[in-house]
Amino acid sequence: MHKCPCCSGQLLHYVRKSGPYWFCSHCWQEMPDLASIVAAQKQKQRLERLNSSLATVTQEKELVGVGSR
């Protein structure tokens, strides 16, 4: 269940031409789906760490290859 970040009320899921959105009937406002935003940020951080690790391994392999010539 998705909760409103302002009042903790239940968010209602709606769809329109521009795409899905969440609406709080208590605040009477359209609200972001913070759970999805946080999950996307965590996945982005995991991918950045993986890319960083791969870059480090590649650099180490290059250094080892240079030293063995």
PDB file with SEQRES, HELIX, SHEET and CRYST1 records, atoms N, CA, C and O in Angstrom:
SEQRES   1 A   69  MET HIS LYS CYS PRO CYS CYS SER GLY GLN LEU LEU HIS          
SEQRES   2 A   69  TYR VAL ARG LYS SER GLY PRO TYR TRP PHE CYS SER HIS          
SEQRES   3 A   69  CYS TRP GLN GLU MET PRO ASP LEU ALA SER ILE VAL ALA          
SEQRES   4 A   69  ALA GLN LYS GLN LYS GLN ARG LEU GLU ARG LEU ASN SER          
SEQRES   5 A   69  SER LEU ALA THR VAL THR GLN GLU LYS GLU LEU VAL GLY          
SEQRES   6 A   69  VAL GLY SER ARG                                              
HELIX    1 AA1 LEU A   34  GLY A   67  1                                  34    
SHEET    1 AA1 3 LEU A  11  ARG A  16  0                                        
SHEET    2 AA1 3 GLY A  19  CYS A  24 -1                                        
SHEET    3 AA1 3 GLN A  29  MET A  31 -1                                        
CRYST1    1.000    1.000    1.000  90.00  90.00  90.00 P 1           1          
ATOM      1  N   MET A   1       0.841  -1.172   0.000  1.00  0.00           N  
ATOM      2  CA  MET A   1       0.000   0.000   0.000  1.00  0.00           C  
ATOM      3  C   MET A   1       0.892   1.243   0.000  1.00  0.00           C  
ATOM      4  O   MET A   1       1.852   1.330   0.765  1.00  0.00           O  
ATOM      5  N   HIS A   2       0.570   2.176  -0.844  1.00  0.00           N  
ATOM      6  CA  HIS A   2       1.332   3.412  -0.956  1.00  0.00           C  
ATOM      7  C   HIS A   2       0.699   4.468  -0.062  1.00  0.00           C  
ATOM      8  O   HIS A   2      -0.520   4.641  -0.036  1.00  0.00           O  
ATOM      9  N   LYS A   3       1.563   5.175   0.674  1.00  0.00           N  
ATOM     10  CA  LYS A   3       1.077   6.182   1.615  1.00  0.00           C  
ATOM     11  C   LYS A   3       1.493   7.576   1.189  1.00  0.00           C  
ATOM     12  O   LYS A   3       2.559   7.775   0.608  1.00  0.00           O  
ATOM     13  N   CYS A   4       0.631   8.535   1.490  1.00  0.00           N  
ATOM     14  CA  CYS A   4       0.894   9.933   1.187  1.00  0.00           C  
ATOM     15  C   CYS A   4       2.058  10.435   2.048  1.00  0.00           C  
ATOM     16  O   CYS A   4       2.071  10.194   3.255  1.00  0.00           O  
ATOM     17  N   PRO A   5       3.042  11.131   1.449  1.00  0.00           N  
ATOM     18  CA  PRO A   5       4.163  11.644   2.233  1.00  0.00           C  
ATOM     19  C   PRO A   5       3.766  12.800   3.160  1.00  0.00           C  
ATOM     20  O   PRO A   5       4.515  13.144   4.075  1.00  0.00           O  
ATOM     21  N   CYS A   6       2.593  13.399   2.927  1.00  0.00           N  
ATOM     22  CA  CYS A   6       2.158  14.532   3.756  1.00  0.00           C  
ATOM     23  C   CYS A   6       1.306  14.093   4.953  1.00  0.00           C  
ATOM     24  O   CYS A   6       1.541  14.522   6.082  1.00  0.00           O  
ATOM     25  N   CYS A   7       0.317  13.235   4.692  1.00  0.00           N  
ATOM     26  CA  CYS A   7      -0.636  12.889   5.749  1.00  0.00           C  
ATOM     27  C   CYS A   7      -0.655  11.404   6.088  1.00  0.00           C  
ATOM     28  O   CYS A   7      -1.368  10.997   7.004  1.00  0.00           O  
ATOM     29  N   SER A   8       0.102  10.597   5.380  1.00  0.00           N  
ATOM     30  CA  SER A   8       0.157   9.139   5.543  1.00  0.00           C  
ATOM     31  C   SER A   8      -1.150   8.451   5.174  1.00  0.00           C  
ATOM     32  O   SER A   8      -1.369   7.291   5.522  1.00  0.00           O  
ATOM     33  N   GLY A   9      -2.016   9.170   4.469  1.00  0.00           N  
ATOM     34  CA  GLY A   9      -3.242   8.550   3.964  1.00  0.00           C  
ATOM     35  C   GLY A   9      -2.936   7.646   2.784  1.00  0.00           C  
ATOM     36  O   GLY A   9      -1.848   7.702   2.213  1.00  0.00           O  
ATOM     37  N   GLN A  10      -3.898   6.816   2.424  1.00  0.00           N  
ATOM     38  CA  GLN A  10      -3.710   5.896   1.311  1.00  0.00           C  
ATOM     39  C   GLN A  10      -3.765   6.661  -0.014  1.00  0.00           C  
ATOM     40  O   GLN A  10      -4.667   7.469  -0.239  1.00  0.00           O  
ATOM     41  N   LEU A  11      -2.791   6.395  -0.883  1.00  0.00           N  
ATOM     42  CA  LEU A  11      -2.769   7.023  -2.197  1.00  0.00           C  
ATOM     43  C   LEU A  11      -3.575   6.173  -3.172  1.00  0.00           C  
ATOM     44  O   LEU A  11      -3.531   4.943  -3.134  1.00  0.00           O  
ATOM     45  N   LEU A  12      -4.302   6.848  -4.034  1.00  0.00           N  
ATOM     46  CA  LEU A  12      -5.095   6.183  -5.063  1.00  0.00           C  
ATOM     47  C   LEU A  12      -4.324   6.238  -6.371  1.00  0.00           C  
ATOM     48  O   LEU A  12      -3.759   7.273  -6.725  1.00  0.00           O  
ATOM     49  N   HIS A  13      -4.303   5.127  -7.082  1.00  0.00           N  
ATOM     50  CA  HIS A  13      -3.552   5.031  -8.332  1.00  0.00           C  
ATOM     51  C   HIS A  13      -4.488   5.336  -9.493  1.00  0.00           C  
ATOM     52  O   HIS A  13      -5.520   4.684  -9.654  1.00  0.00           O  
ATOM     53  N   TYR A  14      -4.126   6.330 -10.301  1.00  0.00           N  
ATOM     54  CA  TYR A  14      -4.916   6.725 -11.456  1.00  0.00           C  
ATOM     55  C   TYR A  14      -4.053   6.696 -12.699  1.00  0.00           C  
ATOM     56  O   TYR A  14      -2.824   6.725 -12.623  1.00  0.00           O  
ATOM     57  N   VAL A  15      -4.716   6.638 -13.851  1.00  0.00           N  
ATOM     58  CA  VAL A  15      -4.010   6.646 -15.133  1.00  0.00           C  
ATOM     59  C   VAL A  15      -4.665   7.689 -16.028  1.00  0.00           C  
ATOM     60  O   VAL A  15      -5.890   7.804 -16.087  1.00  0.00           O  
ATOM     61  N   ARG A  16      -3.821   8.447 -16.723  1.00  0.00           N  
ATOM     62  CA  ARG A  16      -4.303   9.400 -17.713  1.00  0.00           C  
ATOM     63  C   ARG A  16      -3.416   9.271 -18.948  1.00  0.00           C  
ATOM     64  O   ARG A  16      -2.508   8.440 -18.974  1.00  0.00           O  
ATOM     65  N   LYS A  17      -3.666  10.064 -19.942  1.00  0.00           N  
ATOM     66  CA  LYS A  17      -2.907   9.950 -21.199  1.00  0.00           C  
ATOM     67  C   LYS A  17      -1.403  10.089 -20.980  1.00  0.00           C  
ATOM     68  O   LYS A  17      -0.619   9.383 -21.615  1.00  0.00           O  
ATOM     69  N   SER A  18      -0.996  10.985 -20.096  1.00  0.00           N  
ATOM     70  CA  SER A  18       0.434  11.212 -19.862  1.00  0.00           C  
ATOM     71  C   SER A  18       1.067  10.119 -19.004  1.00  0.00           C  
ATOM     72  O   SER A  18       2.289  10.085 -18.862  1.00  0.00           O  
ATOM     73  N   GLY A  19       0.269   9.234 -18.438  1.00  0.00           N  
ATOM     74  CA  GLY A  19       0.805   8.124 -17.657  1.00  0.00           C  
ATOM     75  C   GLY A  19       0.148   8.010 -16.288  1.00  0.00           C  
ATOM     76  O   GLY A  19      -0.734   8.795 -15.942  1.00  0.00           O  
ATOM     77  N   PRO A  20       0.589   7.026 -15.518  1.00  0.00           N  
ATOM     78  CA  PRO A  20      -0.003   6.804 -14.191  1.00  0.00           C  
ATOM     79  C   PRO A  20       0.450   7.854 -13.178  1.00  0.00           C  
ATOM     80  O   PRO A  20       1.517   8.453 -13.311  1.00  0.00           O  
ATOM     81  N   TYR A  21      -0.372   8.057 -12.185  1.00  0.00           N  
ATOM     82  CA  TYR A  21      -0.011   8.965 -11.096  1.00  0.00           C  
ATOM     83  C   TYR A  21      -0.747   8.553  -9.832  1.00  0.00           C  
ATOM     84  O   TYR A  21      -1.678   7.749  -9.880  1.00  0.00           O  
ATOM     85  N   TRP A  22      -0.325   9.105  -8.703  1.00  0.00           N  
ATOM     86  CA  TRP A  22      -0.917   8.822  -7.398  1.00  0.00           C  
ATOM     87  C   TRP A  22      -1.630  10.072  -6.899  1.00  0.00           C  
ATOM     88  O   TRP A  22      -1.170  11.194  -7.108  1.00  0.00           O  
ATOM     89  N   PHE A  23      -2.768   9.853  -6.232  1.00  0.00           N  
ATOM     90  CA  PHE A  23      -3.576  10.962  -5.749  1.00  0.00           C  
ATOM     91  C   PHE A  23      -4.004  10.696  -4.315  1.00  0.00           C  
ATOM     92  O   PHE A  23      -4.456   9.599  -3.990  1.00  0.00           O  
ATOM     93  N   CYS A  24      -3.862  11.702  -3.457  1.00  0.00           N  
ATOM     94  CA  CYS A  24      -4.299  11.586  -2.063  1.00  0.00           C  
ATOM     95  C   CYS A  24      -5.666  12.251  -1.946  1.00  0.00           C  
ATOM     96  O   CYS A  24      -5.802  13.450  -2.185  1.00  0.00           O  
ATOM     97  N   SER A  25      -6.673  11.467  -1.578  1.00  0.00           N  
ATOM     98  CA  SER A  25      -8.025  12.018  -1.464  1.00  0.00           C  
ATOM     99  C   SER A  25      -8.186  12.849  -0.192  1.00  0.00           C  
ATOM    100  O   SER A  25      -9.142  13.615  -0.072  1.00  0.00           O  
ATOM    101  N   HIS A  26      -7.266  12.707   0.753  1.00  0.00           N  
ATOM    102  CA  HIS A  26      -7.327  13.517   1.983  1.00  0.00           C  
ATOM    103  C   HIS A  26      -6.724  14.902   1.730  1.00  0.00           C  
ATOM    104  O   HIS A  26      -7.339  15.917   2.060  1.00  0.00           O  
ATOM    105  N   CYS A  27      -5.529  14.944   1.150  1.00  0.00           N  
ATOM    106  CA  CYS A  27      -4.860  16.222   0.831  1.00  0.00           C  
ATOM    107  C   CYS A  27      -5.422  16.856  -0.440  1.00  0.00           C  
ATOM    108  O   CYS A  27      -5.268  18.054  -0.678  1.00  0.00           O  
ATOM    109  N   TRP A  28      -6.081  16.018  -1.255  1.00  0.00           N  
ATOM    110  CA  TRP A  28      -6.627  16.435  -2.539  1.00  0.00           C  
ATOM    111  C   TRP A  28      -5.525  16.952  -3.457  1.00  0.00           C  
ATOM    112  O   TRP A  28      -5.671  17.974  -4.127  1.00  0.00           O  
ATOM    113  N   GLN A  29      -4.415  16.210  -3.464  1.00  0.00           N  
ATOM    114  CA  GLN A  29      -3.252  16.582  -4.260  1.00  0.00           C  
ATOM    115  C   GLN A  29      -2.690  15.361  -4.977  1.00  0.00           C  
ATOM    116  O   GLN A  29      -2.801  14.235  -4.493  1.00  0.00           O  
ATOM    117  N   GLU A  30      -2.096  15.599  -6.121  1.00  0.00           N  
ATOM    118  CA  GLU A  30      -1.329  14.561  -6.790  1.00  0.00           C  
ATOM    119  C   GLU A  30      -0.014  14.409  -6.036  1.00  0.00           C  
ATOM    120  O   GLU A  30       0.615  15.403  -5.673  1.00  0.00           O  
ATOM    121  N   MET A  31       0.396  13.185  -5.802  1.00  0.00           N  
ATOM    122  CA  MET A  31       1.593  12.922  -5.006  1.00  0.00           C  
ATOM    123  C   MET A  31       2.570  12.033  -5.760  1.00  0.00           C  
ATOM    124  O   MET A  31       2.166  11.186  -6.557  1.00  0.00           O  
ATOM    125  N   PRO A  32       3.853  12.233  -5.504  1.00  0.00           N  
ATOM    126  CA  PRO A  32       4.850  11.336  -6.109  1.00  0.00           C  
ATOM    127  C   PRO A  32       4.823   9.983  -5.393  1.00  0.00           C  
ATOM    128  O   PRO A  32       4.476   9.895  -4.215  1.00  0.00           O  
ATOM    129  N   ASP A  33       5.190   8.952  -6.117  1.00  0.00           N  
ATOM    130  CA  ASP A  33       5.323   7.631  -5.517  1.00  0.00           C  
ATOM    131  C   ASP A  33       6.752   7.526  -4.979  1.00  0.00           C  
ATOM    132  O   ASP A  33       7.665   7.104  -5.688  1.00  0.00           O  
ATOM    133  N   LEU A  34       6.926   7.914  -3.721  1.00  0.00           N  
ATOM    134  CA  LEU A  34       8.275   7.978  -3.139  1.00  0.00           C  
ATOM    135  C   LEU A  34       8.942   6.615  -3.070  1.00  0.00           C  
ATOM    136  O   LEU A  34      10.164   6.528  -3.188  1.00  0.00           O  
ATOM    137  N   ALA A  35       8.176   5.553  -2.884  1.00  0.00           N  
ATOM    138  CA  ALA A  35       8.760   4.213  -2.827  1.00  0.00           C  
ATOM    139  C   ALA A  35       9.446   3.877  -4.154  1.00  0.00           C  
ATOM    140  O   ALA A  35      10.541   3.315  -4.160  1.00  0.00           O  
ATOM    141  N   SER A  36       8.816   4.212  -5.258  1.00  0.00           N  
ATOM    142  CA  SER A  36       9.412   3.953  -6.570  1.00  0.00           C  
ATOM    143  C   SER A  36      10.643   4.820  -6.810  1.00  0.00           C  
ATOM    144  O   SER A  36      11.624   4.364  -7.399  1.00  0.00           O  
ATOM    145  N   ILE A  37      10.591   6.056  -6.360  1.00  0.00           N  
ATOM    146  CA  ILE A  37      11.726   6.964  -6.521  1.00  0.00           C  
ATOM    147  C   ILE A  37      12.933   6.451  -5.746  1.00  0.00           C  
ATOM    148  O   ILE A  37      14.049   6.439  -6.266  1.00  0.00           O  
ATOM    149  N   VAL A  38      12.714   6.030  -4.508  1.00  0.00           N  
ATOM    150  CA  VAL A  38      13.804   5.506  -3.675  1.00  0.00           C  
ATOM    151  C   VAL A  38      14.362   4.227  -4.284  1.00  0.00           C  
ATOM    152  O   VAL A  38      15.579   4.045  -4.323  1.00  0.00           O  
ATOM    153  N   ALA A  39      13.494   3.339  -4.761  1.00  0.00           N  
ATOM    154  CA  ALA A  39      13.955   2.090  -5.370  1.00  0.00           C  
ATOM    155  C   ALA A  39      14.797   2.381  -6.613  1.00  0.00           C  
ATOM    156  O   ALA A  39      15.819   1.730  -6.830  1.00  0.00           O  
ATOM    157  N   ALA A  40      14.382   3.343  -7.423  1.00  0.00           N  
ATOM    158  CA  ALA A  40      15.144   3.699  -8.621  1.00  0.00           C  
ATOM    159  C   ALA A  40      16.508   4.279  -8.249  1.00  0.00           C  
ATOM    160  O   ALA A  40      17.504   3.985  -8.910  1.00  0.00           O  
ATOM    161  N   GLN A  41      16.563   5.099  -7.196  1.00  0.00           N  
ATOM    162  CA  GLN A  41      17.828   5.677  -6.753  1.00  0.00           C  
ATOM    163  C   GLN A  41      18.774   4.596  -6.240  1.00  0.00           C  
ATOM    164  O   GLN A  41      19.975   4.640  -6.506  1.00  0.00           O  
ATOM    165  N   LYS A  42      18.231   3.623  -5.504  1.00  0.00           N  
ATOM    166  CA  LYS A  42      19.067   2.520  -5.002  1.00  0.00           C  
ATOM    167  C   LYS A  42      19.625   1.707  -6.155  1.00  0.00           C  
ATOM    168  O   LYS A  42      20.795   1.327  -6.136  1.00  0.00           O  
ATOM    169  N   GLN A  43      18.795   1.433  -7.168  1.00  0.00           N  
ATOM    170  CA  GLN A  43      19.277   0.671  -8.306  1.00  0.00           C  
ATOM    171  C   GLN A  43      20.356   1.453  -9.054  1.00  0.00           C  
ATOM    172  O   GLN A  43      21.348   0.873  -9.496  1.00  0.00           O  
ATOM    173  N   LYS A  44      20.170   2.751  -9.196  1.00  0.00           N  
ATOM    174  CA  LYS A  44      21.168   3.583  -9.858  1.00  0.00           C  
ATOM    175  C   LYS A  44      22.488   3.540  -9.097  1.00  0.00           C  
ATOM    176  O   LYS A  44      23.550   3.449  -9.713  1.00  0.00           O  
ATOM    177  N   GLN A  45      22.436   3.603  -7.761  1.00  0.00           N  
ATOM    178  CA  GLN A  45      23.650   3.539  -6.949  1.00  0.00           C  
ATOM    179  C   GLN A  45      24.341   2.193  -7.110  1.00  0.00           C  
ATOM    180  O   GLN A  45      25.568   2.140  -7.199  1.00  0.00           O  
ATOM    181  N   ARG A  46      23.571   1.096  -7.150  1.00  0.00           N  
ATOM    182  CA  ARG A  46      24.163  -0.236  -7.339  1.00  0.00           C  
ATOM    183  C   ARG A  46      24.864  -0.314  -8.688  1.00  0.00           C  
ATOM    184  O   ARG A  46      25.969  -0.848  -8.782  1.00  0.00           O  
ATOM    185  N   LEU A  47      24.233   0.214  -9.732  1.00  0.00           N  
ATOM    186  CA  LEU A  47      24.851   0.186 -11.061  1.00  0.00           C  
ATOM    187  C   LEU A  47      26.117   1.037 -11.104  1.00  0.00           C  
ATOM    188  O   LEU A  47      27.101   0.659 -11.740  1.00  0.00           O  
ATOM    189  N   GLU A  48      26.094   2.181 -10.431  1.00  0.00           N  
ATOM    190  CA  GLU A  48      27.293   3.030 -10.388  1.00  0.00           C  
ATOM    191  C   GLU A  48      28.433   2.321  -9.665  1.00  0.00           C  
ATOM    192  O   GLU A  48      29.582   2.399 -10.099  1.00  0.00           O  
ATOM    193  N   ARG A  49      28.125   1.623  -8.555  1.00  0.00           N  
ATOM    194  CA  ARG A  49      29.166   0.874  -7.841  1.00  0.00           C  
ATOM    195  C   ARG A  49      29.716  -0.254  -8.706  1.00  0.00           C  
ATOM    196  O   ARG A  49      30.920  -0.508  -8.717  1.00  0.00           O  
ATOM    197  N   LEU A  50      28.821  -0.930  -9.435  1.00  0.00           N  
ATOM    198  CA  LEU A  50      29.257  -2.011 -10.319  1.00  0.00           C  
ATOM    199  C   LEU A  50      30.154  -1.465 -11.428  1.00  0.00           C  
ATOM    200  O   LEU A  50      31.195  -2.050 -11.726  1.00  0.00           O  
ATOM    201  N   ASN A  51      29.764  -0.361 -12.033  1.00  0.00           N  
ATOM    202  CA  ASN A  51      30.596   0.258 -13.073  1.00  0.00           C  
ATOM    203  C   ASN A  51      31.949   0.680 -12.527  1.00  0.00           C  
ATOM    204  O   ASN A  51      32.970   0.522 -13.197  1.00  0.00           O  
ATOM    205  N   SER A  52      31.958   1.215 -11.314  1.00  0.00           N  
ATOM    206  CA  SER A  52      33.206   1.626 -10.687  1.00  0.00           C  
ATOM    207  C   SER A  52      34.107   0.415 -10.441  1.00  0.00           C  
ATOM    208  O   SER A  52      35.313   0.470 -10.682  1.00  0.00           O  
ATOM    209  N   SER A  53      33.516  -0.669  -9.964  1.00  0.00           N  
ATOM    210  CA  SER A  53      34.288  -1.892  -9.721  1.00  0.00           C  
ATOM    211  C   SER A  53      34.859  -2.442 -11.012  1.00  0.00           C  
ATOM    212  O   SER A  53      36.015  -2.865 -11.054  1.00  0.00           O  
ATOM    213  N   LEU A  54      34.060  -2.440 -12.062  1.00  0.00           N  
ATOM    214  CA  LEU A  54      34.544  -2.934 -13.359  1.00  0.00           C  
ATOM    215  C   LEU A  54      35.665  -2.054 -13.887  1.00  0.00           C  
ATOM    216  O   LEU A  54      36.630  -2.562 -14.457  1.00  0.00           O  
ATOM    217  N   ALA A  55      35.556  -0.755 -13.708  1.00  0.00           N  
ATOM    218  CA  ALA A  55      36.615   0.147 -14.161  1.00  0.00           C  
ATOM    219  C   ALA A  55      37.904  -0.121 -13.392  1.00  0.00           C  
ATOM    220  O   ALA A  55      38.987  -0.100 -13.977  1.00  0.00           O  
ATOM    221  N   THR A  56      37.802  -0.371 -12.094  1.00  0.00           N  
ATOM    222  CA  THR A  56      38.976  -0.656 -11.273  1.00  0.00           C  
ATOM    223  C   THR A  56      39.644  -1.948 -11.723  1.00  0.00           C  
ATOM    224  O   THR A  56      40.868  -2.004 -11.842  1.00  0.00           O  
ATOM    225  N   VAL A  57      38.853  -2.983 -11.972  1.00  0.00           N  
ATOM    226  CA  VAL A  57      39.404  -4.267 -12.421  1.00  0.00           C  
ATOM    227  C   VAL A  57      40.083  -4.095 -13.779  1.00  0.00           C  
ATOM    228  O   VAL A  57      41.156  -4.653 -14.007  1.00  0.00           O  
ATOM    229  N   THR A  58      39.482  -3.344 -14.663  1.00  0.00           N  
ATOM    230  CA  THR A  58      40.068  -3.103 -15.981  1.00  0.00           C  
ATOM    231  C   THR A  58      41.402  -2.372 -15.856  1.00  0.00           C  
ATOM    232  O   THR A  58      42.367  -2.718 -16.538  1.00  0.00           O  
ATOM    233  N   GLN A  59      41.458  -1.369 -14.990  1.00  0.00           N  
ATOM    234  CA  GLN A  59      42.706  -0.627 -14.786  1.00  0.00           C  
ATOM    235  C   GLN A  59      43.778  -1.532 -14.201  1.00  0.00           C  
ATOM    236  O   GLN A  59      44.939  -1.452 -14.600  1.00  0.00           O  
ATOM    237  N   GLU A  60      43.403  -2.394 -13.258  1.00  0.00           N  
ATOM    238  CA  GLU A  60      44.380  -3.308 -12.660  1.00  0.00           C  
ATOM    239  C   GLU A  60      44.913  -4.285 -13.695  1.00  0.00           C  
ATOM    240  O   GLU A  60      46.106  -4.587 -13.706  1.00  0.00           O  
ATOM    241  N   LYS A  61      44.039  -4.782 -14.565  1.00  0.00           N  
ATOM    242  CA  LYS A  61      44.480  -5.716 -15.620  1.00  0.00           C  
ATOM    243  C   LYS A  61      45.442  -5.022 -16.576  1.00  0.00           C  
ATOM    244  O   LYS A  61      46.427  -5.612 -17.022  1.00  0.00           O  
ATOM    245  N   GLU A  62      45.147  -3.768 -16.884  1.00  0.00           N  
ATOM    246  CA  GLU A  62      46.023  -3.007 -17.779  1.00  0.00           C  
ATOM    247  C   GLU A  62      47.396  -2.807 -17.135  1.00  0.00           C  
ATOM    248  O   GLU A  62      48.421  -2.930 -17.806  1.00  0.00           O  
ATOM    249  N   LEU A  63      47.417  -2.501 -15.842  1.00  0.00           N  
ATOM    250  CA  LEU A  63      48.700  -2.312 -15.140  1.00  0.00           C  
ATOM    251  C   LEU A  63      49.488  -3.602 -15.095  1.00  0.00           C  
ATOM    252  O   LEU A  63      50.703  -3.585 -15.293  1.00  0.00           O  
ATOM    253  N   VAL A  64      48.837  -4.713 -14.841  1.00  0.00           N  
ATOM    254  CA  VAL A  64      49.530  -6.001 -14.809  1.00  0.00           C  
ATOM    255  C   VAL A  64      50.069  -6.332 -16.198  1.00  0.00           C  
ATOM    256  O   VAL A  64      51.188  -6.829 -16.328  1.00  0.00           O  
ATOM    257  N   GLY A  65      49.280  -6.060 -17.231  1.00  0.00           N  
ATOM    258  CA  GLY A  65      49.719  -6.307 -18.607  1.00  0.00           C  
ATOM    259  C   GLY A  65      50.899  -5.452 -18.996  1.00  0.00           C  
ATOM    260  O   GLY A  65      51.779  -5.921 -19.719  1.00  0.00           O  
ATOM    261  N   VAL A  66      50.952  -4.202 -18.541  1.00  0.00           N  
ATOM    262  CA  VAL A  66      52.063  -3.296 -18.832  1.00  0.00           C  
ATOM    263  C   VAL A  66      53.332  -3.771 -18.138  1.00  0.00           C  
ATOM    264  O   VAL A  66      54.412  -3.724 -18.727  1.00  0.00           O  
ATOM    265  N   GLY A  67      53.215  -4.221 -16.908  1.00  0.00           N  
ATOM    266  CA  GLY A  67      54.376  -4.659 -16.135  1.00  0.00           C  
ATOM    267  C   GLY A  67      54.973  -5.947 -16.640  1.00  0.00           C  
ATOM    268  O   GLY A  67      56.155  -6.191 -16.399  1.00  0.00           O  
ATOM    269  N   SER A  68      54.223  -6.787 -17.330  1.00  0.00           N  
ATOM    270  CA  SER A  68      54.738  -8.089 -17.774  1.00  0.00           C  
ATOM    271  C   SER A  68      55.410  -8.012 -19.138  1.00  0.00           C  
ATOM    272  O   SER A  68      55.928  -9.020 -19.618  1.00  0.00           O  
ATOM    273  N   ARG A  69      55.415  -6.859 -19.769  1.00  0.00           N  
ATOM    274  CA  ARG A  69      56.034  -6.730 -21.099  1.00  0.00           C  
ATOM    275  C   ARG A  69      57.513  -6.594 -21.015  1.00  0.00           C  
ATOM    276  O   ARG A  69      58.181  -6.477 -22.043  1.00  0.00           O  
TER     277      ARG A  69                                                      
END                                                                             
